[in-house]
Amino acid sequence: MKDRLIAALALIWANTAIAHQIKAAMTTVLIDPNSEQLELMHRFYLHDTEHAVEKLFGEKANLFQNASDRARFAEYVHNTVALKDENGRTIPLALYSGSIDGQFFWVTQRAPMPDVLNRLQMRHDALRDVWSEQVNMVNFKTQDTVHTLHFNGADGWLWVNFSK
């Protein structure tokens, strides 16, 4: 019985250790045709964000105690994400906020709604310059569907098609 308990605890510990090794972020792009804007909400694990900030800005960077470090990380994300309309024109993104909420660091951007929205092109390089294994998943939510992109490896610009 004691051996089973030790084995179970070891398995739980191993799974937890592996889970912390996964470098991933989730972005949701809200698309409401009745709205005048797109909203992009990027969610990063705070644990990963803390380590990334140290690598990006130096070991003295501190997200918890320094509002300017939180702003710098939000600006970093803002500069690593881009959208283009179906004609290849850049859609201007505005940085709205960057904040800590529980175990996550959130960055919110807003953009004007394109006149025609059959498809979009996106680039999402946040943290991919810090860790080669970083994966950024993006869900584009419309009123009735969700379309997903995965950015990993050498991915640059990817297309999401809403007419399918």
MARLUM-741952 format. One record per residue: residue number from 1; residue in one letter; x, y, z of N, C-alpha, C in turn. Coordinates in steps of 0.02 Angstrom, whole numbers, plus 50000, padded with zeros to 5 digits. Layout:
BEGIN
LODO_n_res_n.u_n.v_n.w_ca.u_ca.v_ca.w_c.u_c.v_c.w
LODO_NUM_A_X_Y_Z_X_Y_Z_X_Y_Z .
...
//
This chain:
BEGIN
LODO_n_res_n.u_n.v_n.w_ca.u_ca.v_ca.w_c.u_c.v_c.w
LODO_1_M_50042_49940_50000_50000_50000_50000_50044_50063_50000 .
LODO_2_K_50095_50062_50042_50140_50120_50047_50176_50131_49981 .
LODO_3_D_50196_50076_49947_50230_50082_49882_50184_50113_49830 .
LODO_4_R_50120_50095_49831_50072_50124_49784_50063_50199_49796 .
LODO_5_L_50060_50218_49859_50054_50289_49876_50115_50328_49852 .
LODO_6_I_50173_50302_49863_50235_50335_49840_50236_50339_49764 .
LODO_7_A_50216_50285_49731_50215_50285_49657_50164_50337_49631 .
LODO_8_A_50106_50340_49663_50055_50389_49641_50080_50460_49652 .
LODO_9_L_50111_50474_49709_50137_50541_49722_50193_50558_49673 .
LODO_10_A_50235_50510_49657_50289_50521_49608_50260_50537_49540 .
LODO_11_L_50207_50502_49520_50175_50515_49456_50144_50584_49454 .
LODO_12_I_50110_50604_49507_50081_50671_49510_50135_50724_49506 .
LODO_13_W_50190_50714_49543_50245_50762_49542_50275_50767_49472 .
LODO_14_A_50284_50710_49438_50313_50709_49371_50268_50746_49323 .
LODO_15_N_50202_50735_49326_50156_50770_49282_50156_50844_49294 .
LODO_16_T_50161_50865_49357_50164_50936_49374_50228_50967_49346 .
LODO_17_A_50284_50933_49354_50347_50958_49328_50345_50966_49253 .
LODO_18_I_50316_50917_49218_50311_50920_49145_50264_50977_49125 .
LODO_19_A_50209_50987_49161_50162_51040_49144_50195_51108_49146 .
LODO_20_H_50241_51119_49194_50275_51183_49197_50324_51193_49141 .
LODO_21_Q_50343_51139_49107_50391_51144_49052_50357_51164_48987 .
LODO_22_I_50292_51160_48983_50256_51177_48922_50253_51253_48916 .
LODO_23_K_50279_51279_48862_50279_51352_48850_50222_51366_48801 .
LODO_24_A_50167_51393_48827_50108_51404_48786_50071_51466_48810 .
LODO_25_A_50039_51499_48762_49996_51556_48777_49932_51549_48737 .
LODO_26_M_49880_51580_48761_49815_51576_48728_49790_51647_48713 .
LODO_27_T_49769_51657_48652_49740_51721_48632_49669_51709_48608 .
LODO_28_T_49624_51753_48627_49556_51752_48601_49544_51818_48564 .
LODO_29_V_49521_51812_48502_49503_51870_48462_49427_51869_48456 .
LODO_30_L_49395_51919_48487_49322_51924_48484_49302_51962_48422 .
LODO_31_I_49259_51931_48382_49236_51961_48320_49161_51967_48324 .
LODO_32_D_49138_52027_48333_49066_52042_48335_49051_52089_48277 .
LODO_33_P_49016_52065_48225_49003_52107_48167_48963_52171_48184 .
LODO_34_N_48928_52170_48241_48891_52230_48261_48934_52280_48298 .
LODO_35_S_48996_52261_48312_49043_52305_48347_49087_52341_48296 .
LODO_36_E_49117_52395_48317_49161_52432_48273_49234_52411_48282 .
LODO_37_Q_49246_52361_48326_49315_52343_48339_49323_52268_48353 .
LODO_38_L_49384_52245_48342_49405_52178_48362_49438_52185_48430 .
LODO_39_E_49431_52135_48472_49465_52136_48537_49509_52074_48541 .
LODO_40_L_49573_52084_48555_49621_52030_48563_49641_52026_48636 .
LODO_41_M_49631_51967_48666_49648_51956_48736_49700_51900_48740 .
LODO_42_H_49761_51918_48758_49816_51871_48763_49825_51850_48835 .
LODO_43_R_49827_51784_48846_49835_51757_48914_49900_51717_48917 .
LODO_44_F_49945_51740_48960_50009_51707_48970_50012_51680_49042 .
LODO_45_Y_50041_51621_49051_50051_51597_49119_50099_51644_49154 .
LODO_46_L_50082_51665_49212_50122_51712_49250_50192_51685_49263 .
LODO_47_H_50196_51621_49277_50261_51589_49290_50307_51598_49229 .
LODO_48_D_50281_51586_49169_50321_51595_49108_50337_51669_49097 .
LODO_49_T_50288_51712_49111_50298_51783_49100_50353_51810_49145 .
LODO_50_E_50354_51788_49208_50407_51811_49253_50477_51793_49227 .
LODO_51_H_50485_51731_49204_50550_51710_49177_50566_51747_49112 .
LODO_52_A_50516_51758_49070_50528_51793_49007_50549_51865_49019 .
LODO_53_V_50517_51898_49067_50534_51968_49083_50607_51973_49105 .
LODO_54_E_50629_51925_49145_50699_51925_49166_50746_51918_49107 .
LODO_55_K_50728_51874_49060_50770_51864_49000_50767_51925_48954 .
LODO_56_L_50708_51955_48948_50699_52012_48902_50727_52077_48929 .
LODO_57_F_50716_52089_48994_50732_52155_49023_50785_52153_49077 .
LODO_58_G_50810_52094_49095_50861_52089_49147_50834_52059_49210 .
LODO_59_E_50879_52033_49251_50859_51996_49311_50824_52039_49364 .
LODO_60_K_50832_52104_49361_50800_52146_49412_50728_52164_49394 .
LODO_61_A_50705_52143_49335_50636_52157_49315_50589_52120_49363 .
LODO_62_N_50533_52152_49382_50487_52123_49430_50416_52144_49412 .
LODO_63_L_50377_52097_49388_50308_52112_49368_50264_52131_49426 .
LODO_64_F_50277_52102_49485_50234_52114_49542_50245_52183_49573 .
LODO_65_Q_50307_52205_49576_50322_52266_49612_50333_52327_49567 .
LODO_66_N_50335_52316_49502_50353_52371_49458_50303_52378_49401 .
LODO_67_A_50261_52429_49404_50211_52441_49352_50244_52454_49285 .
LODO_68_S_50303_52483_49284_50336_52496_49220_50358_52430_49187 .
LODO_69_D_50376_52379_49226_50393_52314_49197_50331_52281_49168 .
LODO_70_R_50274_52288_49201_50211_52262_49173_50195_52297_49108 .
LODO_71_A_50205_52362_49106_50192_52401_49045_50241_52381_48990 .
LODO_72_R_50304_52370_49008_50354_52350_48959_50337_52282_48928 .
LODO_73_F_50314_52235_48970_50295_52170_48943_50234_52176_48897 .
LODO_74_A_50185_52215_48918_50126_52225_48875_50147_52256_48808 .
LODO_75_E_50192_52304_48810_50217_52336_48748_50255_52285_48706 .
LODO_76_Y_50294_52242_48738_50330_52189_48702_50280_52145_48664 .
LODO_77_V_50227_52123_48698_50176_52081_48665_50145_52120_48608 .
LODO_78_H_50128_52183_48621_50097_52225_48570_50140_52228_48507 .
LODO_79_N_50206_52230_48516_50251_52235_48459_50264_52168_48424 .
LODO_80_T_50241_52113_48453_50253_52048_48423_50191_52016_48393 .
LODO_81_V_50136_52053_48393_50072_52029_48365_50050_52078_48311 .
LODO_82_A_50026_52051_48255_50003_52095_48201_49946_52060_48163 .
LODO_83_L_49903_52101_48134_49848_52078_48093_49849_52114_48026 .
LODO_84_K_49827_52078_47973_49817_52108_47907_49749_52086_47882 .
LODO_85_D_49718_52130_47843_49654_52111_47813_49667_52066_47753 .
LODO_86_E_49613_52045_47720_49620_51997_47665_49656_52025_47605 .
LODO_87_N_49665_52091_47602_49702_52123_47548_49774_52137_47567 .
LODO_88_G_49795_52114_47626_49864_52123_47647_49879_52190_47681 .
LODO_89_R_49826_52229_47694_49837_52294_47729_49840_52282_47804 .
LODO_90_T_49888_52314_47835_49896_52309_47907_49836_52338_47943 .
LODO_91_I_49811_52302_47992_49757_52327_48034_49790_52355_48097 .
LODO_92_P_49782_52420_48110_49816_52450_48168_49789_52422_48234 .
LODO_93_L_49835_52400_48276_49817_52375_48342_49834_52428_48394 .
LODO_94_A_49790_52437_48441_49802_52483_48497_49809_52442_48560 .
LODO_95_L_49861_52455_48598_49872_52422_48662_49823_52452_48712 .
LODO_96_Y_49782_52410_48743_49732_52433_48789_49753_52423_48862 .
LODO_97_S_49779_52363_48878_49799_52351_48947_49847_52292_48952 .
LODO_98_G_49880_52289_49010_49923_52233_49029_49918_52226_49104 .
LODO_99_S_49898_52167_49129_49888_52162_49201_49894_52089_49224 .
LODO_100_I_49905_52082_49288_49908_52017_49321_49839_52002_49349 .
LODO_101_D_49816_51940_49336_49753_51917_49365_49761_51843_49383 .
LODO_102_G_49770_51830_49447_49780_51761_49469_49846_51734_49443 .
LODO_103_Q_49843_51676_49410_49904_51645_49384_49919_51666_49312 .
LODO_104_F_49887_51718_49288_49896_51739_49219_49916_51812_49213 .
LODO_105_F_49952_51827_49159_49965_51896_49138_49924_51907_49075 .
LODO_106_W_49882_51957_49076_49837_51972_49020_49860_52035_48983 .
LODO_107_V_49859_52032_48918_49872_52090_48876_49812_52096_48829 .
LODO_108_T_49782_52156_48827_49724_52167_48784_49741_52220_48732 .
LODO_109_Q_49721_52204_48670_49729_52250_48614_49661_52259_48581 .
LODO_110_R_49654_52314_48547_49593_52327_48508_49613_52351_48438 .
LODO_111_A_49568_52336_48390_49581_52356_48321_49515_52373_48288 .
LODO_112_P_49517_52417_48238_49455_52431_48202_49431_52369_48163 .
LODO_113_M_49366_52361_48160_49337_52305_48123_49348_52318_48048 .
LODO_114_P_49377_52270_48012_49384_52279_47939_49316_52284_47905 .
LODO_115_D_49314_52320_47850_49251_52328_47813_49226_52260_47787 .
LODO_116_V_49272_52219_47763_49256_52152_47739_49294_52103_47782 .
LODO_117_L_49260_52051_47806_49292_52005_47852_49279_51932_47830 .
LODO_118_N_49309_51914_47773_49305_51844_47751_49364_51804_47779 .
LODO_119_R_49421_51838_47788_49480_51806_47815_49528_51859_47841 .
LODO_120_L_49572_51838_47885_49624_51882_47913_49690_51846_47912 .
LODO_121_Q_49743_51885_47912_49810_51858_47918_49838_51882_47985 .
LODO_122_M_49874_51838_48020_49899_51856_48086_49971_51831_48095 .
LODO_123_R_50007_51870_48135_50074_51850_48158_50072_51856_48234 .
LODO_124_H_50098_51804_48269_50098_51805_48342_50165_51775_48365 .
LODO_125_D_50214_51819_48377_50281_51797_48394_50298_51805_48469 .
LODO_126_A_50249_51824_48510_50264_51836_48581_50296_51774_48612 .
LODO_127_L_50351_51784_48646_50391_51735_48681_50424_51683_48636 .
LODO_128_R_50411_51684_48572_50443_51636_48527_50516_51655_48515 .
LODO_129_D_50534_51717_48530_50604_51737_48527_50641_51720_48592 .
LODO_130_V_50603_51704_48644_50632_51685_48708_50641_51609_48712 .
LODO_131_W_50589_51572_48691_50590_51499_48693_50570_51471_48625 .
LODO_132_S_50612_51429_48597_50597_51400_48531_50536_51354_48534 .
LODO_133_E_50521_51326_48593_50464_51280_48599_50398_51316_48614 .
LODO_134_Q_50399_51383_48618_50338_51421_48633_50285_51409_48580 .
LODO_135_V_50223_51395_48603_50165_51387_48559_50114_51440_48578 .
LODO_136_N_50090_51477_48529_50038_51527_48540_49976_51505_48502 .
LODO_137_M_49924_51489_48539_49861_51469_48509_49813_51529_48508 .
LODO_138_V_49780_51538_48451_49734_51594_48444_49666_51567_48423 .
LODO_139_N_49615_51584_48463_49546_51568_48446_49511_51631_48422 .
LODO_140_F_49485_51629_48362_49445_51684_48334_49372_51665_48345 .
LODO_141_K_49339_51702_48390_49270_51686_48408_49222_51733_48373 .
LODO_142_T_49179_51704_48331_49124_51742_48302_49061_51723_48340 .
LODO_143_Q_49005_51749_48318_48943_51734_48355_48926_51659_48353 .
LODO_144_D_48946_51624_48299_48925_51555_48294_48982_51504_48283 .
LODO_145_T_49044_51527_48278_49099_51480_48267_49163_51502_48303 .
LODO_146_V_49209_51455_48307_49276_51469_48332_49325_51441_48281 .
LODO_147_H_49372_51482_48260_49425_51461_48214_49491_51468_48252 .
LODO_148_T_49534_51418_48245_49595_51416_48285_49658_51415_48242 .
LODO_149_L_49708_51455_48263_49775_51453_48234_49824_51432_48288 .
LODO_150_H_49876_51396_48268_49931_51378_48313_49996_51405_48284 .
LODO_151_F_50030_51446_48322_50094_51473_48302_50149_51436_48340 .
LODO_152_N_50191_51401_48303_50249_51368_48334_50303_51358_48282 .
LODO_153_G_50361_51336_48303_50416_51326_48256_50433_51390_48219 .
LODO_154_A_50436_51385_48154_50455_51442_48112_50394_51478_48082 .
LODO_155_D_50335_51466_48110_50275_51499_48083_50282_51574_48083 .
LODO_156_G_50262_51605_48028_50261_51678_48023_50189_51701_48020 .
LODO_157_W_50168_51722_47961_50100_51744_47950_50056_51684_47934 .
LODO_158_L_50000_51677_47969_49951_51624_47956_49884_51656_47939 .
LODO_159_W_49844_51619_47899_49778_51643_47880_49724_51608_47920 .
LODO_160_V_49672_51645_47937_49611_51616_47964_49555_51635_47916 .
LODO_161_N_49516_51583_47895_49464_51593_47845_49396_51586_47880 .
LODO_162_F_49356_51638_47876_49291_51638_47909_49234_51614_47864 .
LODO_163_S_49247_51606_47800_49194_51586_47753_49185_51510_47751 .
LODO_164_K_49226_51473_47787_49219_51399_47788_49168_51378_47839 .
//
